[in-house]
Amino acid sequence: MTAFDFELVIGDKNWSSWSLRPWLAMRQAGLPFYERSIRLRQPDTKAQILPHSPAGTVPALKWNGLVIPESLAILETIADLFPMKKLWPEDAGARAMARAAAAEMHAGFTGLRREMPMDILNRYPGRGHTEEALGDARRIVTIWREARLRFGQLSDGDEGFLFGRFGVADAMYAPVVTRFVTYGVDPADLGDEDGAARAYMDAVLRLPAMQEWTAEAQDEMKERGLL
């Protein structure tokens, strides 16, 4: 497959948490793709998206005459097409828990998403620390710790991610890592007694693709006079 077999339509890198998920996974997996960026928060944003995605949302993956909306569906498609990239754990039990963690992120944590929207380049310590949002954050820390302690740390070739190697579950939670940094959420205050969740956050932030995304977010915001 070549770069033009896949076209990934995404939104602004500073704000679009759903766009980050498939972009990060595809970059980490070394999969070539053409990237099309749509500027968000503009009067014509939806009109700009619709020719590329009938759902009117980003991200969308254009492949083989199909348009695949929704981050998790894109990630599942990539994992199916490239099983050698091992974006799901090979062990059946670990794979089941990774799918559950990814699905919970996709469907839940509305309080956290509402009160602490992704804003990678800014810092708002303490903002959005409502009871509901922090309850979501506590649940997320629990998921991270249980995955790391039960599966990640015991896997062959552990690289510091939830189930050892970087995979779909990590792509789904990467925007949350940035939210914790932006809004000053300390995992130690949410049950991370031994620092497993904090170490996981550091592993995500060290990813070359994550650093590339952040640098490009900065470039976009500078170009638009917003930084």
C-alpha positions as CSV (number, residue, x, y, z in Angstrom):
1,M,0.0,0.0,0.0
2,T,1.2,3.5,-0.8
3,A,0.6,6.9,0.8
4,F,-2.4,7.6,-1.5
5,D,-4.2,4.4,-0.5
6,F,-5.2,6.2,2.7
7,E,-6.4,9.7,3.1
8,L,-7.0,10.8,6.7
9,V,-9.2,13.9,7.1
10,I,-8.5,15.6,10.5
11,G,-9.2,18.8,12.4
12,D,-6.9,21.2,14.2
13,K,-4.1,19.4,16.0
14,N,-4.4,21.6,19.1
15,W,-8.1,20.7,19.7
16,S,-9.2,17.7,17.8
17,S,-8.8,14.8,20.2
18,W,-10.7,12.4,18.0
19,S,-8.4,13.2,15.1
20,L,-5.3,12.5,17.2
21,R,-6.3,8.9,17.9
22,P,-6.1,7.4,14.3
23,W,-3.3,9.8,13.2
24,L,-1.1,8.7,16.2
25,A,-1.7,5.0,15.6
26,M,-1.0,5.2,11.9
27,R,2.2,7.2,12.5
28,Q,3.4,4.9,15.2
29,A,2.7,1.9,13.0
30,G,4.6,3.4,10.2
31,L,1.7,3.4,7.8
32,P,1.8,6.0,5.0
33,F,-1.2,8.2,4.4
34,Y,-2.2,11.5,2.8
35,E,-3.3,14.0,5.5
36,R,-6.1,16.5,4.8
37,S,-6.7,19.1,7.5
38,I,-9.9,21.0,8.0
39,R,-9.9,24.1,10.2
40,L,-12.3,23.8,13.1
41,R,-14.4,26.4,14.8
42,Q,-15.1,28.3,11.6
43,P,-18.6,29.2,10.2
44,D,-17.9,27.0,7.2
45,T,-16.2,24.1,9.0
46,K,-19.0,21.6,8.4
47,A,-19.4,22.6,4.8
48,Q,-15.6,22.0,4.4
49,I,-15.9,18.5,6.0
50,L,-19.0,17.3,4.1
51,P,-17.3,16.7,0.7
52,H,-14.9,14.3,2.5
53,S,-17.2,12.8,5.2
54,P,-21.0,12.5,4.9
55,A,-21.2,12.3,8.7
56,G,-19.9,15.9,8.7
57,T,-17.3,15.1,11.4
58,V,-13.6,14.5,11.6
59,P,-11.7,12.3,11.6
60,A,-12.6,10.3,8.5
61,L,-10.5,7.7,6.7
62,K,-10.9,7.5,2.9
63,W,-9.8,4.1,1.7
64,N,-10.7,1.8,-1.3
65,G,-13.7,3.9,-2.3
66,L,-15.0,4.0,1.3
67,V,-15.3,6.7,3.9
68,I,-14.8,5.5,7.4
69,P,-15.9,7.9,10.1
70,E,-15.3,7.5,13.9
71,S,-11.9,7.1,15.5
72,L,-12.5,3.6,16.9
73,A,-13.8,2.3,13.6
74,I,-10.7,3.7,11.8
75,L,-8.4,2.1,14.4
76,E,-10.2,-1.2,14.0
77,T,-9.9,-1.1,10.3
78,I,-6.2,-0.4,10.4
79,A,-5.7,-3.2,12.9
80,D,-7.5,-5.6,10.6
81,L,-5.6,-4.5,7.5
82,F,-2.2,-4.7,9.2
83,P,-2.3,-7.5,11.8
84,M,1.5,-7.6,11.7
85,K,1.5,-4.2,13.4
86,K,-0.1,-5.9,16.5
87,L,-2.3,-2.9,17.4
88,W,-4.3,-5.3,19.6
89,P,-2.6,-7.6,22.1
90,E,-2.0,-11.2,20.9
91,D,-3.1,-12.8,24.2
92,A,-6.9,-13.3,24.1
93,G,-7.5,-12.0,27.6
94,A,-5.4,-8.9,27.2
95,R,-7.0,-8.3,23.8
96,A,-10.5,-8.5,25.4
97,M,-9.5,-6.0,28.1
98,A,-7.9,-3.7,25.6
99,R,-11.1,-3.7,23.5
100,A,-13.1,-2.9,26.7
101,A,-10.8,0.0,27.6
102,A,-11.0,1.4,24.1
103,A,-14.8,1.1,24.0
104,E,-15.2,2.7,27.4
105,M,-13.1,5.7,26.3
106,H,-15.1,5.9,23.1
107,A,-18.5,5.9,24.8
108,G,-17.9,7.4,28.2
109,F,-16.2,10.1,30.3
110,T,-18.5,12.8,29.0
111,G,-17.8,14.9,32.1
112,L,-14.1,15.0,31.6
113,R,-14.5,15.7,27.9
114,R,-16.9,18.5,28.5
115,E,-15.0,20.2,31.4
116,M,-11.5,19.6,30.1
117,P,-11.5,19.7,26.3
118,M,-8.2,19.0,24.6
119,D,-6.0,22.1,24.3
120,I,-2.5,20.7,24.0
121,L,-0.6,24.0,24.0
122,N,-2.2,25.8,26.9
123,R,-2.1,25.2,30.6
124,Y,-5.1,25.7,32.9
125,P,-4.3,24.0,36.2
126,G,-7.4,23.5,38.3
127,R,-9.9,24.5,35.6
128,G,-12.6,22.0,35.0
129,H,-12.0,20.0,38.2
130,T,-15.7,19.3,38.8
131,E,-16.8,16.3,40.8
132,E,-18.0,14.5,37.6
133,A,-14.8,15.3,35.6
134,L,-12.5,14.1,38.4
135,G,-14.7,11.0,38.9
136,D,-14.0,10.2,35.2
137,A,-10.3,10.9,35.7
138,R,-10.2,8.6,38.7
139,R,-11.8,5.8,36.6
140,I,-9.3,6.4,33.8
141,V,-6.3,6.2,36.3
142,T,-7.8,2.9,37.5
143,I,-8.0,1.6,33.9
144,W,-4.4,2.6,33.2
145,R,-3.0,1.1,36.4
146,E,-4.9,-2.2,36.0
147,A,-3.8,-2.6,32.4
148,R,-0.1,-1.8,33.2
149,L,0.1,-3.9,36.3
150,R,-1.9,-6.9,35.1
151,F,-0.8,-7.0,31.4
152,G,1.7,-4.3,30.3
153,Q,4.4,-4.9,32.8
154,L,4.1,-8.7,32.4
155,S,4.2,-8.7,28.6
156,D,7.1,-9.7,26.5
157,G,9.1,-6.7,25.3
158,D,7.1,-4.2,27.5
159,E,7.5,-0.7,26.1
160,G,5.6,1.1,28.9
161,F,2.2,1.1,27.3
162,L,-1.1,-0.2,28.6
163,F,-0.7,-3.7,27.3
164,G,3.1,-3.6,26.7
165,R,3.4,-2.5,23.0
166,F,1.7,0.7,21.7
167,G,-1.8,-0.2,20.4
168,V,-5.3,0.9,19.8
169,A,-6.1,1.4,23.5
170,D,-3.1,3.8,23.9
171,A,-4.3,5.8,20.8
172,M,-7.7,6.1,22.4
173,Y,-6.3,7.4,25.7
174,A,-3.5,9.7,24.3
175,P,-5.8,12.8,24.3
176,V,-6.6,12.2,27.9
177,V,-2.9,12.3,28.7
178,T,-2.7,15.7,27.2
179,R,-5.8,16.8,29.1
180,F,-4.2,15.8,32.4
181,V,-1.2,17.9,31.6
182,T,-3.2,20.9,30.4
183,Y,-5.6,21.0,33.4
184,G,-3.1,19.9,36.1
185,V,-4.7,16.6,36.9
186,D,-2.2,14.6,39.1
187,P,-2.7,10.8,39.0
188,A,-1.2,10.6,42.5
189,D,-4.4,12.4,43.8
190,L,-6.5,9.8,42.1
191,G,-5.1,6.5,43.4
192,D,-1.8,6.2,41.6
193,E,0.1,5.2,44.7
194,D,3.1,3.7,42.9
195,G,3.3,6.0,39.9
196,A,2.2,3.5,37.3
197,A,-0.2,5.9,35.7
198,R,2.3,8.7,35.7
199,A,4.9,6.5,34.1
200,Y,2.4,5.6,31.4
201,M,1.6,9.2,30.7
202,D,5.4,9.9,30.3
203,A,5.6,7.0,27.8
204,V,2.8,8.5,25.7
205,L,4.3,12.0,25.8
206,R,7.7,10.6,24.7
207,L,6.4,9.0,21.5
208,P,8.0,10.6,18.5
209,A,4.6,10.8,16.8
210,M,3.1,12.5,19.8
211,Q,5.9,15.1,19.8
212,E,5.4,15.6,16.0
213,W,1.7,16.2,16.5
214,T,2.4,18.7,19.2
215,A,5.0,20.6,17.2
216,E,2.6,20.8,14.2
217,A,-0.2,22.0,16.5
218,Q,2.1,24.8,17.5
219,D,2.8,25.7,13.9
220,E,-0.9,25.7,13.0
221,M,-1.7,28.0,15.9
222,K,1.1,30.4,15.1
223,E,0.0,30.6,11.4
224,R,-3.5,31.5,12.6
225,G,-2.3,34.1,15.0
226,L,-3.6,32.2,18.0
227,L,-0.3,31.6,19.7
